[in-house]
Amino acid sequence: MSSTSLPPLAARMRGRSGPQRLAAWLVARATAPATSVWVVIAFAVVHAVLWTAILTNLKAAQDVHMDVAEAYAWGSRFLFGYGKHPPLSGWIAGLWFKVFPVKDWATYALAMAVASAGLVIVLFASLKVVDRRRAFFVVVMVALYPIFNFKGFKYNADLLQLLTLPLLVLAYLHAFEKRSVVSGLWLGLAGAAALLTKYWVLTMIGAIGLAALLHPERLRFLASPAPWVAIVAMLVAMIPHLVWLWGVDFVTVTYAGDVYTLSDRGRAAALVAGYVGHNLALLALPVVLAALVLAWPPRFAFDNWRRGPNPGVNTSQALNVWLVQAIVAAGPPLGGLAFTIYMKTDWGISLFFLVPLALVAIPTLRLRSVMLPRLAAVWLVLSLLTLVASPWIARREMAANPNGATGYGGRSELARELTQAWHARFGTRWPLVAGYSEMNTPMTFYSPDHPRPFTVPYTAEETWSSGLSTLDDLKREGFIGICDTTDNRIAACEAWMAKEAPKAEPLVMTTQRFFHGQAGPAIVWKVYVQGPGTQ
């Protein structure tokens, strides 16, 4: 067969170098209907594996974050709520650790599995708006967003929204397109899954509702069964949680109101400013890197922008994305100012994954095929460089902040010592641990006995128990209570122990961890050992 009879792509590839052939292969596979999804799935798997290794190295000197240990504790029992949040994050952690060992690396693998699954869903959402070329570019931009890599080390309800909110947006775009009963059912179930993650997703649900009302095609959508089926399906799916919520006197709502309501408007304004600045800084990395790729070489930069029809963009669906992203970007800061709310920077984790799609969906942007392998190469080089540097970064961070008690406080060492102490006294499995959440859930995670946590109330108004244990359980089964002497609530903790465990054996333990010769903080723990049946 002569070269002139070869397919055009194959003919062009024959004269190219190895990197050029690889780039052409990636473009061909990432834009072909038969292979594009599998390319993104493979990309997501590699992303998860690479960043699990990176995070394991980066956090080698630290215990897992309290939120991660808390999610593990919640997953030990499949309840319909856990005091602070709805149940989905606990359920997923429980299922994960039925398969994976209770090790630090497995928590980072869980976080990256969630983030990488979110990347795949972002692809499907993007395909409702742009062509496959642009959709792959969006996925790589999102993978460069720090929330989906080094800032995503902490599995909790906030991080899980990187999975449930893209799913919600995908379901909305699908329902807006199909306007059918089935699409409305999927939208309602996606909304319920999001709400069972965290009530904060009401911001996204509200944004979707407003976008639907503001869209020029709103009457076609609202006249269809899709939105009304969605509302009914979401409410029905939420019934078990709502029944639980009623039964516990709306404890999760009480938690949010008690913890995040402020009376100081000046402080609220400062927190809102920090929230905005933090999230803009995180978004800068993927946006700037993508802009540099698009602008290289500079002589062709202006060729990337042209007026006229763009068959690669569905402008109706793009308008949905622009509206939703604009509303969730502006709404929470304005709400924080209006209602003087304690705005945490972590709350923005889930709200800006649409920014890459919103930018790539600009119709005047002409995205050339060569941009795809270039941005993928940027992602790969940055990931590999971070992997190589991660052990050094871990040592450097501990050297710079050796007294960071939260990360370096030796809670895992204390868990092992307390397990041995319980076994020596009673010869049975350690059943329960009492303390503040920052203290008791790490014991649940690190002790080989995985004792159930009981959260000591700091004030009489605190009622948001996780539901995993009760005071009666403590008295019947026995427990170990722990007070951290570096915690400013130490007096309240000691008072609770004196009241609820007056016959407990008091102990004082000190832990200090070392990492590559670098000493962490030495922390003194006041420990109270109360045996089974002690009143």
VMD Tcl script that draws the C-alpha trace (Angstrom):
set ca {
  {0.00 0.00 0.00}
  {1.46 3.40 -0.94}
  {1.76 6.18 1.59}
  {-0.84 8.20 -0.28}
  {-3.50 5.62 0.63}
  {-2.89 5.87 4.37}
  {-5.42 7.72 6.52}
  {-4.46 11.41 6.84}
  {-3.62 11.19 10.58}
  {-1.44 8.12 10.15}
  {0.35 9.71 7.22}
  {1.12 12.81 9.20}
  {2.34 10.82 12.21}
  {4.91 8.83 10.22}
  {7.28 11.75 9.89}
  {6.97 12.98 13.44}
  {9.22 12.50 16.46}
  {8.24 10.32 19.43}
  {6.77 13.18 21.53}
  {4.89 14.50 18.50}
  {3.44 11.08 17.77}
  {2.42 10.70 21.41}
  {0.77 14.13 21.35}
  {-1.08 13.30 18.13}
  {-2.18 9.97 19.60}
  {-3.51 11.70 22.73}
  {-5.45 14.24 20.67}
  {-6.93 11.52 18.49}
  {-8.01 9.38 21.43}
  {-9.22 12.28 23.59}
  {-11.47 13.62 20.85}
  {-12.84 10.39 19.40}
  {-16.34 9.44 20.62}
  {-15.33 5.79 21.08}
  {-12.27 6.48 23.24}
  {-12.55 9.93 24.85}
  {-14.27 8.71 28.02}
  {-11.73 5.92 28.50}
  {-8.86 8.39 28.08}
  {-10.28 10.54 30.86}
  {-10.90 7.53 33.10}
  {-7.29 6.45 32.59}
  {-6.15 10.02 33.26}
  {-8.22 10.11 36.48}
  {-6.76 6.79 37.67}
  {-3.20 7.99 37.07}
  {-4.03 11.25 38.82}
  {-5.37 9.35 41.84}
  {-2.36 7.03 42.07}
  {0.22 9.80 41.61}
  {-1.35 12.14 44.13}
  {-1.99 9.39 46.68}
  {1.76 8.73 46.64}
  {2.52 12.45 46.83}
  {0.17 13.10 49.74}
  {1.42 10.04 51.62}
  {4.94 11.46 51.38}
  {3.90 15.04 52.15}
  {1.99 14.03 55.29}
  {4.38 11.31 56.48}
  {5.35 13.35 59.56}
  {1.74 14.00 60.58}
  {-1.28 12.13 61.82}
  {-4.37 12.23 59.64}
  {-6.54 15.30 59.99}
  {-9.26 15.19 62.64}
  {-11.97 15.42 59.93}
  {-10.63 12.25 58.32}
  {-10.58 10.38 61.62}
  {-14.10 11.64 62.32}
  {-15.38 10.37 58.96}
  {-13.82 6.97 59.71}
  {-15.54 6.91 63.11}
  {-18.89 7.81 61.55}
  {-18.47 5.02 59.03}
  {-18.27 2.44 61.81}
  {-22.07 2.66 62.05}
  {-24.39 3.47 59.16}
  {-26.71 6.05 60.68}
  {-28.95 8.59 58.93}
  {-26.96 11.50 60.35}
  {-23.97 12.12 62.61}
  {-24.63 15.23 64.65}
  {-22.57 17.68 62.61}
  {-23.50 16.63 59.08}
  {-25.76 14.42 57.00}
  {-24.54 10.84 56.59}
  {-23.09 10.37 53.09}
  {-19.46 11.18 53.94}
  {-19.58 8.68 56.82}
  {-21.21 6.00 54.68}
  {-18.57 6.28 51.97}
  {-15.76 6.17 54.53}
  {-17.36 3.10 56.10}
  {-17.55 1.31 52.75}
  {-14.01 2.34 51.83}
  {-12.46 0.94 54.99}
  {-14.29 -2.33 54.60}
  {-11.99 -2.83 51.61}
  {-8.85 -0.87 52.50}
  {-6.73 -1.06 55.68}
  {-7.05 1.61 58.34}
  {-3.79 3.31 57.39}
  {-2.84 6.90 56.67}
  {-2.18 6.21 52.98}
  {-5.66 4.76 52.57}
  {-7.22 8.06 53.70}
  {-5.27 9.95 51.04}
  {-6.27 7.30 48.50}
  {-9.91 7.85 49.49}
  {-9.57 11.61 49.05}
  {-7.96 11.22 45.64}
  {-10.47 8.57 44.56}
  {-13.27 11.05 45.30}
  {-11.49 13.89 43.50}
  {-10.61 11.73 40.49}
  {-14.14 10.38 40.20}
  {-15.19 14.04 40.19}
  {-12.90 14.60 37.19}
  {-14.76 11.94 35.22}
  {-18.12 13.50 36.10}
  {-16.76 16.91 35.08}
  {-16.06 15.39 31.66}
  {-19.67 14.27 31.25}
  {-20.95 17.66 32.41}
  {-18.57 19.40 30.00}
  {-19.79 17.30 27.10}
  {-23.24 18.81 27.64}
  {-21.69 22.21 26.91}
  {-18.63 21.86 24.67}
  {-17.08 19.42 22.23}
  {-14.72 16.60 23.26}
  {-11.59 18.63 22.58}
  {-12.65 21.37 24.95}
  {-14.04 18.90 27.48}
  {-10.66 17.15 27.82}
  {-8.96 20.54 28.24}
  {-11.46 21.36 31.01}
  {-10.70 18.09 32.82}
  {-6.95 18.76 32.82}
  {-7.53 22.31 34.06}
  {-9.64 20.96 36.92}
  {-6.92 18.41 37.75}
  {-4.50 21.35 38.12}
  {-6.90 23.10 40.52}
  {-5.19 22.63 43.94}
  {-8.42 21.41 45.54}
  {-8.16 18.31 43.33}
  {-4.54 17.60 44.31}
  {-2.39 18.81 47.21}
  {-5.18 20.78 48.95}
  {-7.47 17.77 48.65}
  {-5.69 15.61 51.22}
  {-8.46 15.89 53.80}
  {-11.41 13.59 53.16}
  {-14.53 15.11 54.71}
  {-17.97 16.37 53.72}
  {-16.43 19.39 51.98}
  {-14.20 17.24 49.79}
  {-16.99 14.80 48.97}
  {-18.81 17.69 47.30}
  {-16.18 17.47 44.55}
  {-18.08 14.34 43.56}
  {-21.70 15.13 44.42}
  {-21.84 18.69 43.08}
  {-20.46 17.89 39.61}
  {-23.02 15.07 39.58}
  {-25.76 17.58 40.47}
  {-24.68 19.99 37.72}
  {-24.50 17.13 35.20}
  {-28.02 16.06 36.16}
  {-29.29 19.63 35.80}
  {-27.73 20.12 32.36}
  {-29.16 16.76 31.29}
  {-32.63 17.63 32.61}
  {-32.51 21.06 30.98}
  {-31.70 19.38 27.67}
  {-34.09 16.41 27.81}
  {-36.92 17.88 29.92}
  {-38.26 14.39 30.60}
  {-39.59 12.53 33.64}
  {-36.52 10.29 33.76}
  {-34.10 13.23 33.58}
  {-36.05 14.94 36.38}
  {-35.79 11.79 38.48}
  {-32.02 11.74 38.06}
  {-31.83 15.43 38.95}
  {-33.82 14.84 42.13}
  {-31.66 11.91 43.20}
  {-28.49 13.91 42.48}
  {-29.87 16.75 44.58}
  {-30.60 14.36 47.44}
  {-27.08 12.89 47.24}
  {-25.66 16.40 47.41}
  {-27.84 17.35 50.39}
  {-26.88 14.14 52.18}
  {-23.28 15.28 51.85}
  {-23.65 18.68 53.49}
  {-26.41 21.27 53.82}
  {-24.02 23.84 52.34}
  {-24.94 22.46 48.90}
  {-28.17 24.41 49.19}
  {-26.04 27.21 47.73}
  {-25.57 25.17 44.54}
  {-29.17 23.96 44.49}
  {-30.33 27.56 44.87}
  {-27.95 28.68 42.13}
  {-29.32 26.04 39.77}
  {-32.88 27.13 40.56}
  {-32.04 30.78 39.88}
  {-30.18 29.87 36.69}
  {-33.23 27.99 35.46}
  {-35.43 31.02 36.18}
  {-33.04 33.49 34.53}
  {-32.34 31.43 31.42}
  {-34.09 32.63 28.23}
  {-35.42 29.09 27.68}
  {-36.89 28.89 31.18}
  {-40.50 28.43 30.03}
  {-39.65 25.33 28.01}
  {-37.90 23.84 31.03}
  {-40.48 24.88 33.62}
  {-43.35 23.66 31.45}
  {-41.78 20.20 31.29}
  {-42.13 17.54 34.01}
  {-38.38 17.54 34.74}
  {-38.11 20.23 37.47}
  {-41.25 19.12 39.27}
  {-40.32 15.43 39.22}
  {-36.88 16.48 40.51}
  {-38.34 18.29 43.50}
  {-40.58 15.37 44.44}
  {-37.83 12.79 43.95}
  {-35.39 14.78 46.08}
  {-37.89 15.13 48.92}
  {-38.80 11.45 48.84}
  {-35.14 10.40 48.84}
  {-34.51 12.69 51.81}
  {-37.32 11.22 53.95}
  {-35.13 8.83 56.03}
  {-32.72 11.64 56.87}
  {-35.55 14.08 57.59}
  {-37.16 11.56 59.97}
  {-33.80 11.16 61.71}
  {-33.40 14.94 61.83}
  {-36.79 15.33 63.49}
  {-35.96 12.59 65.98}
  {-32.72 14.25 67.11}
  {-34.34 17.68 67.39}
  {-32.57 19.08 64.30}
  {-29.14 18.64 65.85}
  {-27.19 19.24 62.63}
  {-28.98 22.54 62.07}
  {-28.29 23.52 65.68}
  {-24.60 22.72 65.17}
  {-24.35 24.99 62.13}
  {-26.18 27.82 63.88}
  {-24.18 27.60 67.11}
  {-20.75 27.26 65.51}
  {-20.92 29.55 62.48}
  {-23.08 32.49 63.61}
  {-21.18 35.65 64.56}
  {-22.20 38.82 66.32}
  {-19.20 40.88 65.14}
  {-19.91 42.27 61.66}
  {-16.32 43.46 61.29}
  {-14.96 40.00 61.89}
  {-17.52 38.57 59.46}
  {-16.33 41.02 56.79}
  {-12.70 40.05 57.39}
  {-13.57 36.35 57.07}
  {-15.47 37.00 53.84}
  {-12.46 38.87 52.45}
  {-10.24 35.93 53.42}
  {-12.66 33.50 51.79}
  {-12.66 35.46 48.53}
  {-8.89 35.94 48.47}
  {-8.18 32.31 49.30}
  {-10.38 30.95 46.54}
  {-9.11 33.42 43.96}
  {-5.56 32.37 44.79}
  {-6.41 28.69 44.33}
  {-8.13 29.34 41.02}
  {-5.17 31.34 39.77}
  {-3.02 28.23 39.24}
  {-5.17 26.37 36.66}
  {-6.33 29.58 34.99}
  {-2.82 31.04 34.62}
  {-1.31 27.76 33.44}
  {-4.07 27.28 30.87}
  {-3.67 30.89 29.71}
  {0.08 30.38 29.24}
  {-0.54 27.24 27.19}
  {-3.09 29.06 25.05}
  {-0.77 32.04 24.53}
  {2.22 29.98 23.40}
  {3.80 30.74 21.02}
  {2.99 34.44 21.45}
  {2.79 35.12 17.70}
  {-0.29 32.88 17.52}
  {-1.95 34.12 20.70}
  {-4.44 36.37 18.93}
  {-5.40 33.54 16.57}
  {-7.09 31.84 19.53}
  {-9.83 34.48 19.58}
  {-12.27 34.95 16.72}
  {-15.83 36.12 16.40}
  {-18.51 34.14 14.64}
  {-20.36 30.87 15.21}
  {-18.55 28.22 17.19}
  {-19.84 24.66 16.66}
  {-17.73 23.49 19.59}
  {-19.92 25.32 22.15}
  {-23.59 24.83 23.03}
  {-24.31 28.43 23.99}
  {-27.61 27.60 25.67}
  {-25.96 25.18 28.08}
  {-22.92 27.46 28.41}
  {-25.28 30.16 29.67}
  {-26.47 27.74 32.35}
  {-22.87 27.19 33.45}
  {-22.07 30.90 33.49}
  {-25.19 31.67 35.51}
  {-24.64 28.89 38.06}
  {-20.97 29.75 38.54}
  {-21.64 33.48 38.88}
  {-24.38 32.90 41.45}
  {-22.38 30.50 43.65}
  {-19.36 32.80 43.40}
  {-21.23 35.91 44.54}
  {-24.00 34.48 46.73}
  {-22.08 33.00 49.71}
  {-19.84 36.06 50.34}
  {-22.84 38.37 50.15}
  {-24.78 36.05 52.45}
  {-21.85 35.93 54.86}
  {-21.85 39.72 55.07}
  {-25.62 40.04 55.34}
  {-26.06 37.38 58.05}
  {-22.67 37.77 59.82}
  {-21.61 34.17 59.24}
  {-18.27 32.63 60.11}
  {-17.13 31.99 56.52}
  {-14.57 29.19 56.35}
  {-12.23 29.14 53.37}
  {-12.90 25.40 52.99}
  {-16.49 26.15 52.05}
  {-15.28 27.33 48.67}
  {-13.74 23.93 47.92}
  {-16.77 22.70 46.01}
  {-18.08 25.88 44.42}
  {-15.54 26.73 41.75}
  {-15.00 23.53 39.78}
  {-17.12 25.07 37.00}
  {-14.69 27.95 36.41}
  {-12.57 26.04 33.83}
  {-15.70 25.00 31.92}
  {-17.11 28.53 32.11}
  {-13.91 29.90 30.57}
  {-13.39 27.22 27.93}
  {-17.03 27.62 26.86}
  {-16.47 31.23 25.76}
  {-17.50 30.99 22.08}
  {-14.84 33.39 20.79}
  {-12.09 31.12 22.16}
  {-10.73 28.83 19.45}
  {-9.02 25.90 21.10}
  {-6.42 24.26 18.86}
  {-5.71 20.54 19.19}
  {-2.09 21.16 20.13}
  {-3.25 22.76 23.39}
  {-4.47 19.44 24.79}
  {-1.14 17.58 25.01}
  {0.61 20.76 26.12}
  {-1.65 21.23 29.14}
  {-1.52 17.50 29.91}
  {2.30 17.73 29.83}
  {2.16 20.65 32.29}
  {0.00 18.55 34.64}
  {2.33 15.55 34.35}
  {5.55 17.53 34.88}
  {4.16 19.37 37.91}
  {2.86 16.12 39.41}
  {6.15 14.27 38.91}
  {8.22 17.17 40.26}
  {6.00 17.32 43.34}
  {6.34 13.55 43.80}
  {10.14 13.79 43.72}
  {10.19 16.79 46.06}
  {7.52 15.52 48.49}
  {9.86 13.84 51.05}
  {11.97 17.00 51.22}
  {8.85 19.17 51.57}
  {7.64 17.03 54.49}
  {10.96 17.44 56.31}
  {11.05 21.15 55.54}
  {7.53 21.75 56.83}
  {8.23 20.03 60.13}
  {11.50 21.91 60.55}
  {9.70 25.20 59.89}
  {6.83 24.45 62.31}
  {7.98 21.75 64.76}
  {5.41 22.73 67.39}
  {2.39 22.33 65.15}
  {0.48 20.34 67.74}
  {-2.44 19.45 65.50}
  {-0.39 17.63 62.91}
  {2.68 16.59 64.86}
  {1.13 16.02 68.29}
  {1.63 12.27 68.47}
  {-1.98 11.20 68.74}
  {-1.26 7.92 66.96}
  {1.40 7.11 69.55}
  {-1.04 7.92 72.36}
  {-3.68 5.64 70.80}
  {-1.28 2.69 70.85}
  {-0.20 3.37 74.44}
  {-3.78 3.68 75.68}
  {-4.76 0.45 73.93}
  {-1.98 -1.35 75.78}
  {-3.02 0.29 79.06}
  {-6.62 -0.88 78.68}
  {-5.58 -4.42 77.74}
  {-3.22 -4.61 80.73}
  {-5.98 -3.60 83.14}
  {-9.02 -5.41 81.77}
  {-7.81 -7.92 79.19}
  {-10.58 -6.90 76.79}
  {-11.00 -4.72 73.73}
  {-10.99 -0.96 74.46}
  {-14.65 -0.06 73.80}
  {-15.06 3.73 74.12}
  {-13.05 6.95 74.21}
  {-14.32 10.27 75.57}
  {-12.94 13.70 74.73}
  {-13.33 16.56 72.33}
  {-13.64 15.66 68.64}
  {-10.07 16.69 67.92}
  {-8.96 14.12 70.49}
  {-11.34 11.17 70.53}
  {-11.71 10.44 66.81}
  {-7.93 10.05 66.24}
  {-8.03 7.39 68.98}
  {-10.83 5.65 67.08}
  {-8.76 5.69 63.90}
  {-5.33 4.75 65.29}
  {-6.12 2.28 68.05}
  {-6.25 -1.30 66.75}
  {-9.43 -1.67 68.87}
  {-11.08 1.35 67.16}
  {-13.06 2.45 70.26}
  {-16.29 4.33 69.60}
  {-15.99 8.06 70.30}
  {-18.06 10.04 72.76}
  {-17.77 13.79 72.32}
  {-17.47 15.68 75.60}
  {-19.67 18.81 75.47}
  {-17.74 22.05 75.90}
  {-20.83 23.92 77.09}
  {-24.25 22.86 78.30}
  {-25.75 24.05 74.98}
  {-23.78 21.58 72.89}
  {-26.04 18.76 71.75}
  {-24.50 17.58 68.49}
  {-23.40 14.11 69.53}
  {-22.47 11.85 66.63}
  {-24.87 9.20 67.91}
  {-22.15 6.54 68.05}
  {-22.27 6.27 71.85}
  {-24.10 7.54 74.92}
  {-23.37 8.26 78.57}
  {-25.05 5.00 79.46}
  {-22.65 3.19 77.12}
  {-19.71 4.79 78.92}
  {-20.92 3.66 82.30}
  {-21.81 0.15 81.18}
  {-18.81 -0.66 78.98}
  {-16.13 1.57 80.49}
  {-14.03 4.12 78.67}
  {-10.84 6.14 78.58}
  {-11.25 9.89 78.81}
  {-8.58 12.23 77.44}
  {-7.90 15.92 78.07}
  {-5.23 17.79 76.12}
  {-3.30 20.10 78.42}
  {-2.47 22.40 75.47}
  {-6.18 22.91 74.70}
  {-7.75 26.11 76.04}
  {-10.79 24.02 77.04}
  {-8.78 21.91 79.46}
  {-10.66 23.18 82.54}
  {-14.05 22.27 81.02}
  {-12.72 18.85 80.00}
  {-11.40 18.12 83.49}
  {-14.68 19.28 85.05}
  {-16.64 16.89 82.85}
  {-14.35 13.98 83.76}
  {-14.69 14.78 87.47}
  {-18.48 14.79 87.16}
  {-19.02 11.77 84.91}
  {-16.09 9.58 85.97}
  {-15.29 10.39 89.62}
  {-13.87 6.88 90.24}
  {-11.73 6.77 87.13}
  {-8.02 6.03 87.45}
  {-6.13 9.22 86.58}
  {-2.98 8.98 84.48}
  {-0.60 11.48 82.93}
  {1.03 10.57 79.64}
  {3.45 12.43 77.41}
  {3.93 11.78 73.71}
  {6.44 13.18 71.26}
  {7.03 12.04 67.72}
  {10.26 12.20 65.73}
  {10.62 12.39 61.96}
  {14.04 12.10 60.35}
  {15.61 13.29 63.58}
  {13.27 16.29 63.90}
  {11.32 16.39 67.17}
  {7.67 17.32 67.24}
  {5.97 18.92 70.26}
  {5.95 17.08 73.57}
  {2.31 17.03 74.70}
  {1.05 16.10 78.14}
  {-2.29 14.30 78.20}
  {-4.50 13.88 81.24}
  {-6.06 10.43 80.98}
  {-8.98 8.94 82.92}
  {-9.47 5.16 82.84}
  {-12.89 3.97 83.96}
  {-13.54 0.24 83.89}
  {-16.74 -1.50 82.82}
  {-19.71 -1.14 85.17}
  {-18.04 1.55 87.29}
  {-20.58 4.07 88.56}
}
mol new
graphics top color blue
foreach p $ca { graphics top sphere $p radius 0.5 }
foreach p [lrange $ca 0 end-1] q [lrange $ca 1 end] { graphics top cylinder $p $q radius 0.2 }
display resetview
